[in-house]
Amino acid sequence: MLKSGLGIARRALGRSLSTSAHEDWDIVIVGGGPAGLALASALGSSQLVRESLRVALVEASDLSKIREWTPAEGAFSNRASSLTHKSQTFLRDIRAWEHVDETRTCPIEDMQVWDGVSDSRIEFSSSLLATELPMARMTENLNLQRGLLRHLANVPQVQILDSSRVQSIDHPEGSNWPLVHLDSGRVLRSRLLVGADGFNSPVRAFANISSFGWAYDTHAIVATMSHQPRGAFMGPNTTAYQRFLPTGPIAFLPLSPVASSLVWSSKPPLVAALKASEPDVLATMINAAFRLPDVSMRYLHDLILDAHASGSPLAAPQVQAEVAWREKSHGIDAMSAYTSIRSTVQGIPPADAELLPPLVTSLQPGTVASFPLRFNHIDSYLGEGGRTVLVGDAAHTVHPLAGQGLNLGLADVECLSRCIEQALTNGGDVGSRTALLPYAQERYLANHKVMSVMDKLHKLYSTSFEPVVWARSVGLEVLNELDSVKTALMMEASGKDTPASPWDSAATVVENLAGVKNVVGTSLSSILRAVSSRSK
């Protein structure tokens, strides 16, 4: 009993000492990813915030590695994102974009999206918009993070505590201000605690905010692809390509004249087999995935899976020979862009060259990786009683097929920073529920709309069920002929009157496909509900 009583006393004394030794901050941001750094930069760019609030950002990793990131010329990170015009405008407004290396970014001016079963296609072009701005701009996440850190280096009012892991978060007695305990022994008491700490958010766990969602039976392969520059008679490498195969979409996103980013979603066993294959095999399969009919792709997938299961992966010449035979059996012209046979002959490109991405010649070493995909949305963006708020992946996780995850996070940050500044202007408490409620009201519905469309798009194209293939194909073909409708959808998808991300535009097209039911003779919305119920 005596030992037990002494132990309780020691623990109580420890809590009392840690509480009395805490540091007071107005805002503590947990998470040094793009969303957390963007929020810190947005707050630091406001003179009112700088003069009124103490802001700290806590990150478990060593951010000096990102500050000192100096990639080799021509080499690109495998994690790249498509930034919408709205996201770029926000980053420019907070003076962070000027610290991003724009030579390592690439505009997306056109987009080609097509059905892997029926080959029905929809095309987007920035020429449809009355603006010289591209639809989106590709950049490596590390380039963006480094730019944000460079911006914060000029804002001493925002302190970055990196290499500091959060051990626990609790409330002191008699107060609802969160106490953040770090592994360094420091304790931060915050008027407002912001969770920008990803899917497994400690801040969300502390706030006891529940979520709903599901894991997709899908993983994504990412890699940086090298290819030949576009021919003299073709435009620059500023077109994004996406083909929806029944096993998952494959996207080809431009980074430079001779490099592009891959995001290929597929079933976990196939992803594991492709990752285990030699790089030339994966490069050959990428080229085939944009060109061969679905029946041949399914056969090639089975070959790769069987070889992986046997412990004897196929060599590149075997796969290339099989692809060449299948191209011949499908009657693909050797002079067409649909052949994956690499030609060294330079001259006038095939008439269909703009419909397909350039042939991948190799994969940059060390860039092939994969990760599981899921849908997840929290029930509330605010902790009960205020004082805690979530942004970015801590609040929502979406399928990457439209590349909207980072853009949604940056939109969260823009809205939250605006609400904080508004509370200061009105003389309010930045951590109160009254100050934070406009953020939750604006962003929850906006995010859920995009996430819902992404989920429906994934389910719509994950089937070879003939009525669904017919309906989605006819819908796309009809809309592809209506430039005015495509332009309106692109503007709508962007929000207000700025050009949309092509991925967001494509998602909006799918959301509006139900509107063409009089043309296709059936209700696509009913089919979507059927597909959704079949997939659960």
C-alpha positions in Angstrom: 0.0 0.0 0.0 2.9 2.4 0.9 4.6 1.8 -2.4 1.4 2.2 -4.3 0.7 5.5 -2.5 4.2 6.8 -3.2 3.8 5.9 -6.9 0.6 7.8 -7.2 2.2 10.8 -5.4 5.2 10.8 -7.7 2.9 10.7 -10.8 0.8 13.5 -9.4 3.9 15.6 -8.7 5.3 14.9 -12.2 2.0 16.1 -13.8 2.1 19.2 -11.5 5.7 20.0 -12.5 5.1 19.5 -16.2 2.0 21.7 -16.1 3.7 24.5 -14.2 6.6 24.4 -16.6 4.6 24.7 -19.7 5.1 27.3 -22.4 2.1 29.4 -23.6 1.4 29.7 -27.3 -1.5 31.1 -29.1 -1.4 28.5 -32.0 0.4 25.2 -32.1 0.4 23.4 -35.4 1.3 19.7 -35.3 2.6 18.4 -38.6 5.3 19.7 -41.0 3.9 18.4 -44.3 2.6 20.8 -47.0 -0.6 21.6 -45.2 1.1 22.4 -41.8 3.8 24.5 -43.4 1.3 26.3 -45.6 -0.8 27.2 -42.6 2.3 28.5 -40.8 3.3 30.5 -43.9 -0.2 31.9 -44.2 -0.3 33.0 -40.6 3.3 34.4 -40.9 2.4 36.4 -43.9 -0.3 38.3 -42.0 1.0 41.4 -40.2 -1.9 41.3 -37.8 -1.1 37.7 -36.8 2.6 38.4 -36.5 1.9 41.3 -34.1 -0.7 39.5 -32.1 0.0 35.8 -31.8 2.7 33.4 -30.9 2.8 30.5 -33.4 4.7 27.2 -33.2 4.9 24.3 -35.6 5.9 20.9 -34.3 7.3 18.2 -36.6 8.7 14.8 -35.7 11.2 14.6 -38.6 14.3 16.7 -39.3 13.2 19.4 -41.7 16.7 20.3 -42.5 16.7 17.5 -45.0 14.0 19.3 -46.9 15.6 22.7 -46.5 18.9 21.3 -48.0 17.2 19.2 -50.7 19.3 19.6 -53.8 18.2 17.0 -56.4 20.5 16.2 -59.3 19.7 18.0 -62.6 17.0 16.0 -64.5 16.1 13.9 -61.4 12.6 14.3 -59.9 11.0 13.0 -56.7 8.3 10.4 -57.1 5.7 12.4 -55.0 4.4 15.2 -57.2 1.1 17.0 -57.1 -1.1 18.9 -59.5 -1.7 22.4 -58.1 -4.9 24.1 -59.3 -4.9 27.8 -60.2 -6.7 28.5 -56.9 -4.0 26.8 -54.9 -1.3 28.7 -56.8 -3.1 32.0 -56.2 -3.2 31.2 -52.5 0.5 30.4 -52.4 1.3 33.6 -54.2 -0.9 35.7 -52.0 1.0 34.5 -48.9 4.4 35.2 -50.6 5.4 31.5 -50.5 5.3 30.7 -54.2 8.2 33.1 -54.9 10.4 30.7 -52.9 9.4 27.6 -55.0 11.8 26.7 -57.8 9.5 27.2 -60.7 11.9 25.7 -63.1 11.0 22.4 -61.4 7.3 22.8 -62.1 5.4 22.1 -65.3 2.1 23.5 -66.6 -0.7 21.2 -67.6 -2.4 22.8 -70.6 -4.3 19.8 -72.0 -5.7 16.6 -70.7 -6.7 13.3 -72.4 -9.0 10.9 -70.4 -10.3 7.7 -71.9 -12.1 4.4 -71.0 -9.8 1.4 -70.9 -12.6 -0.9 -72.1 -14.5 1.1 -74.8 -11.8 3.7 -75.6 -14.4 6.5 -75.4 -12.5 9.7 -74.7 -12.9 13.2 -73.4 -10.4 16.0 -74.0 -9.8 19.2 -72.1 -7.7 22.1 -73.3 -6.8 25.4 -71.7 -7.5 27.0 -75.1 -11.2 26.6 -74.3 -10.7 29.1 -71.4 -10.5 32.9 -71.9 -7.2 33.0 -70.1 -3.5 32.4 -70.7 -3.2 30.4 -67.5 -2.7 26.6 -67.6 -5.3 24.4 -66.0 -2.9 23.3 -63.4 0.8 23.1 -62.6 2.8 20.0 -61.5 5.4 20.3 -58.8 7.2 17.9 -56.5 5.9 18.0 -53.0 9.5 18.5 -51.8 9.8 21.5 -54.0 6.7 23.0 -52.4 7.8 22.1 -48.8 11.2 23.6 -49.4 9.7 26.8 -50.7 7.4 27.1 -47.7 10.4 26.5 -45.3 12.4 29.2 -47.2 9.5 31.6 -46.7 9.2 30.8 -43.0 12.9 31.4 -42.6 12.0 35.1 -43.1 9.2 35.0 -40.5 10.9 34.7 -37.0 7.5 35.2 -35.3 6.7 31.6 -36.3 8.9 29.1 -34.5 9.6 25.6 -36.0 10.2 22.8 -33.5 11.4 20.0 -35.8 12.9 16.7 -34.6 10.3 16.9 -31.8 7.8 14.1 -31.5 4.5 14.5 -29.7 4.4 12.1 -26.8 0.9 13.0 -25.5 -1.8 15.7 -25.5 -4.0 16.4 -22.5 -5.9 19.2 -20.7 -4.7 20.8 -17.5 -7.1 20.8 -14.6 -9.6 23.7 -14.8 -8.7 24.7 -18.4 -9.6 23.5 -21.9 -6.3 24.7 -23.4 -4.5 21.6 -24.8 -1.1 20.7 -23.4 1.2 19.2 -26.0 4.0 17.1 -24.4 7.1 16.6 -26.6 9.7 14.0 -26.3 12.3 16.7 -25.6 10.5 17.4 -22.3 9.0 20.7 -23.5 5.3 21.2 -22.8 3.3 23.6 -25.0 0.0 25.0 -23.9 -2.0 26.3 -26.8 -5.0 28.6 -27.2 -5.6 26.8 -30.5 -4.2 23.4 -31.5 -4.2 22.5 -35.2 -3.8 18.9 -36.4 -2.0 18.8 -39.8 -0.5 15.5 -38.8 -1.8 13.1 -41.4 -4.2 10.2 -41.4 -3.0 8.7 -38.1 -3.4 12.1 -36.4 -2.5 12.2 -32.6 -4.4 15.5 -32.5 -7.6 13.9 -33.8 -7.2 11.1 -31.3 -6.8 13.7 -28.5 -9.9 15.5 -29.7 -11.8 12.2 -29.8 -13.2 13.0 -33.2 -14.6 9.9 -35.0 -14.4 9.3 -38.7 -16.0 7.1 -41.4 -14.6 5.5 -44.5 -13.1 2.4 -46.0 -10.0 1.0 -47.5 -10.1 0.4 -51.2 -8.9 -2.9 -52.5 -6.3 -0.9 -54.4 -2.7 0.2 -54.1 -1.0 2.9 -56.1 2.4 2.7 -57.8 4.3 5.9 -58.1 7.5 6.5 -60.1 9.4 9.0 -62.2 9.5 8.1 -65.8 12.1 9.1 -68.4 11.1 9.5 -72.1 12.2 11.1 -75.3 11.2 14.8 -75.8 8.2 15.5 -78.0 8.9 15.7 -81.7 9.5 19.0 -83.6 6.1 18.8 -85.1 4.3 18.3 -81.7 3.6 20.6 -78.8 5.5 20.6 -75.5 5.2 17.9 -72.8 2.3 19.7 -71.1 -0.5 17.2 -71.6 -1.7 14.9 -68.8 -3.0 11.5 -69.8 -5.2 9.2 -67.8 -6.7 5.8 -68.9 -9.3 4.1 -66.7 -8.6 0.3 -66.7 -11.0 -2.0 -64.8 -8.2 -2.7 -62.4 -7.6 1.0 -61.7 -6.6 4.2 -63.5 -3.1 4.9 -64.7 -2.0 8.6 -65.0 1.0 10.1 -66.9 1.7 13.6 -65.5 4.3 15.9 -67.1 7.3 17.2 -65.1 9.8 18.3 -67.8 10.3 17.9 -71.5 11.9 14.4 -70.8 10.4 13.3 -67.5 6.9 12.6 -66.2 5.3 11.3 -63.0 3.4 7.9 -62.8 0.4 7.2 -60.6 -1.0 3.7 -61.4 -3.8 2.3 -59.2 -4.3 -1.4 -59.3 -5.0 -4.5 -57.2 -2.5 -5.1 -54.3 -1.1 -8.5 -55.7 -0.5 -6.9 -59.1 1.1 -3.9 -57.6 3.4 -6.1 -55.5 4.3 -8.2 -58.6 5.1 -5.1 -60.8 7.2 -3.5 -58.0 9.2 -6.8 -57.7 9.8 -6.9 -61.5 12.9 -5.4 -63.1 12.5 -1.7 -64.1 12.4 -2.4 -67.8 9.5 -4.8 -67.3 7.5 -2.1 -65.4 8.4 0.4 -68.1 7.1 -2.0 -70.8 3.9 -2.6 -68.8 3.3 1.2 -68.4 3.6 1.7 -72.2 1.3 -1.3 -72.8 -1.3 0.0 -70.2 -1.9 3.1 -72.3 -2.1 1.3 -75.6 -3.2 -2.4 -75.6 -6.9 -3.4 -75.4 -8.2 -4.5 -72.0 -8.3 -8.2 -73.0 -4.5 -8.2 -73.6 -3.8 -6.2 -70.5 -5.7 -8.8 -68.4 -3.6 -11.5 -70.0 -0.3 -9.7 -69.3 -1.4 -9.1 -65.7 -1.9 -12.8 -65.3 1.5 -13.5 -66.7 3.2 -11.1 -64.3 1.2 -12.5 -61.3 1.9 -16.1 -62.2 5.6 -15.5 -62.7 5.8 -13.5 -59.4 4.0 -16.3 -57.5 6.4 -18.9 -58.9 9.4 -16.9 -57.7 10.7 -16.5 -61.3 9.9 -13.0 -62.5 9.7 -12.5 -66.2 12.7 -10.8 -67.9 12.1 -7.7 -70.0 12.7 -9.3 -73.4 10.0 -11.9 -72.6 7.5 -9.2 -71.7 8.4 -7.1 -74.7 8.1 -10.0 -77.1 4.6 -10.8 -75.7 3.5 -7.2 -76.0 4.8 -7.1 -79.6 2.9 -10.3 -80.5 -0.3 -8.9 -79.0 0.1 -5.6 -80.9 0.4 -7.6 -84.1 -2.6 -9.8 -83.2 -4.7 -6.7 -82.6 -3.7 -5.3 -86.0 -1.9 -2.3 -84.5 0.0 -0.5 -87.2 3.7 -0.4 -86.6 3.7 3.3 -87.7 0.9 4.2 -85.3 1.4 5.8 -81.9 -0.4 2.8 -80.4 2.7 0.6 -80.9 5.1 0.4 -78.1 8.1 -0.5 -80.3 10.6 2.2 -79.8 11.6 3.9 -83.1 14.7 6.0 -83.6 13.4 7.4 -86.8 12.7 11.2 -86.5 10.2 12.9 -88.7 6.6 13.7 -88.9 4.8 12.0 -86.0 1.8 9.7 -86.5 -1.6 11.4 -86.8 -2.7 9.9 -83.4 0.5 10.9 -81.5 -1.2 13.6 -79.4 -3.7 11.0 -78.1 -1.0 9.1 -76.2 1.9 9.9 -73.9 5.4 9.5 -75.1 7.0 6.0 -74.7 8.7 5.4 -71.4 12.4 4.6 -72.0 13.4 4.0 -68.3 12.4 4.6 -64.7 14.5 6.9 -62.6 16.4 4.8 -60.0 14.9 4.6 -56.5 11.6 6.3 -57.5 9.3 3.2 -57.7 7.1 3.0 -54.6 3.5 2.1 -53.6 0.9 2.9 -50.9 -2.6 1.7 -50.1 -5.6 3.8 -51.0 -8.6 4.7 -48.8 -11.6 7.0 -48.4 -11.8 8.6 -44.9 -13.7 11.7 -43.6 -13.9 12.8 -40.0 -17.3 13.6 -38.5 -16.3 17.1 -37.3 -13.4 19.4 -38.1 -13.5 20.9 -34.6 -12.9 19.4 -31.2 -15.8 19.6 -28.8 -15.8 23.1 -27.2 -13.2 24.5 -29.7 -9.5 24.8 -29.1 -8.8 22.0 -31.6 -9.1 21.9 -35.4 -8.0 19.6 -38.1 -6.8 20.3 -41.7 -5.6 18.3 -44.7 -5.1 14.5 -44.4 -5.9 14.6 -40.7 -9.4 15.5 -41.7 -9.9 13.7 -45.0 -8.2 11.1 -47.3 -9.3 10.8 -50.9 -8.5 8.5 -53.8 -5.6 10.1 -55.8 -7.2 9.5 -59.2 -8.0 13.3 -59.5 -4.9 14.5 -57.7 -7.1 16.7 -55.3 -5.7 15.6 -51.9 -3.1 18.4 -51.6 -5.5 21.0 -53.2 -8.2 20.2 -50.6 -5.6 20.6 -47.8 -4.5 24.0 -49.1 -8.1 25.1 -49.4 -8.5 24.1 -45.8 -5.5 26.1 -44.8 -6.6 29.2 -46.8 -10.0 29.1 -45.1 -8.7 28.5 -41.6 -6.1 31.3 -41.8 -8.8 33.6 -43.0 -11.1 32.7 -40.0 -8.2 33.3 -37.6 -7.4 36.7 -39.0 -11.1 37.6 -39.0 -11.3 36.6 -35.3 -8.4 38.9 -34.5 -9.9 41.7 -36.5 -13.1 41.4 -34.4 -11.2 41.1 -31.2 -12.3 37.5 -30.7 -10.6 34.4 -29.3 -8.9 32.5 -32.1 -9.5 29.2 -30.3 -13.2 29.6 -29.6 -15.8 27.6 -31.4 -17.4 30.9 -32.6 -14.2 31.8 -34.4 -13.7 28.3 -35.9 -17.2 27.4 -36.9 -17.2 29.2 -40.3 -14.1 27.1 -41.2 -16.0 23.9 -40.4 -19.1 25.0 -42.2 -17.3 26.0 -45.4 -14.8 23.2 -45.8 -16.8 20.2 -44.7 -19.3 20.3 -47.5 -16.8 21.5 -50.1 -14.5 18.6 -49.3 -17.2 16.0 -49.0 -18.6 16.9 -52.5 -15.2 16.4 -54.1 -14.5 13.2 -52.1 -17.9 11.8 -53.0 -17.3 12.4 -56.7 -13.9 10.8 -56.6 -15.4 7.7 -54.9 -18.1 7.4 -57.5 -15.6 7.9 -60.3 -13.5 5.1 -58.9 -16.5 2.7 -58.6 -17.9 3.7 -62.0 -14.7 2.7 -63.8 -13.9 -0.3 -61.7 -16.3 -2.5 -63.6 -16.6 -4.2 -67.0 -20.3 -4.6 -66.6 -21.6 -3.9 -70.1 -24.5 -1.6 -69.3 -22.2 0.6 -67.1 -19.5 0.6 -69.8 -22.1 1.6 -72.4 -23.6 4.4 -70.3 -20.3 6.0 -69.2 -18.9 5.7 -72.7 -21.9 7.4 -74.5 -22.0 10.1 -71.8 -18.3 10.9 -72.3 -18.6 11.0 -76.1 -21.6 13.3 -76.0 -20.0 15.7 -73.6 -16.7 15.6 -75.5 -18.5 17.2 -78.5 -19.9 20.1 -76.4 -17.1 22.6 -76.0 -19.3 25.1 -74.2 -20.4 22.5 -71.7 -16.8 21.4 -71.1 -15.8 25.0 -70.6 -18.6 25.6 -68.1 -17.7 22.4 -66.2 -14.0 23.4 -66.0 -15.0 26.8 -64.6 -17.4 25.3 -62.2 -14.9 22.7 -61.0 -12.4 25.4 -60.2 -14.8 27.5 -58.0 -16.1 30.8 -59.3 -14.3 32.2 -62.3 -10.8 30.7 -62.3 -9.6 27.8 -64.6 -10.1 24.4 -63.1 -7.7 21.6 -62.5 -8.2 19.1 -65.4 -8.6 16.3 -62.8 -11.3 18.3 -60.9 -12.9 19.1 -64.3 -13.0 15.4 -65.2 -14.6 14.6 -61.8 -17.2 17.3 -62.3 -18.0 15.8 -65.7 -18.7 12.4 -64.1 -20.8 14.1 -61.4 -22.9 15.7 -64.2 -23.1 12.6 -66.4 -26.6 11.9 -64.9 -27.7 14.9 -66.8 -27.3 13.2 -70.1 -29.7 10.4 -69.3 -32.2 11.5 -71.9 -29.4 11.0 -74.5 -28.2 7.6 -73.4 -31.7 6.4 -72.6 -31.0 5.4 -69.0 -30.3 7.0 -65.7 -26.6 6.9 -65.0 -27.3 7.9 -61.4 -29.2 4.6 -60.9 -26.2 2.7 -62.4 -23.9 4.6 -60.1 -26.0 3.5 -57.1 -25.9 -0.1 -58.4 -22.1 -0.1 -58.9 -21.7 1.4 -55.4 -23.8 -1.3 -53.8 -22.0 -4.0 -55.7 -18.6 -2.7 -54.6 -19.4 -2.7 -50.8 
